[in-house]
Amino acid sequence: MSDTLNKTLKGGEFLIKEIPANEIFSLEELSEEQKMLRDSAKEFIDREVVPQHDRFEKKRLRVDRRNNAQIRRNGTSWNYRS
């Protein structure tokens, strides 16, 4: 691994610092599995989180019984209470 990867660039340094082409990442380099994970995460956010945006912003985070049942069906084991 080169020293460039281990160094954190400050501010806008990335705009003027010379970086070898092989150290630049682009979305085209994602594997099919990574693309599927990205798409699944986006679908989840669009389906489950975005519709609750106002509730989250107002900090009404209490999970009701219907949501608990949905959480259990989806295979998670945590129990959240506000």
PyMOL commands that set and color helices and strands:
alter all, ss='L'
color gray80, all
select helices_A, chain A and resi 3-6+13-16+21-23+27-29+32-57+65-73
alter helices_A, ss='H'
color red, helices_A
deselect
rebuild
show_as cartoon
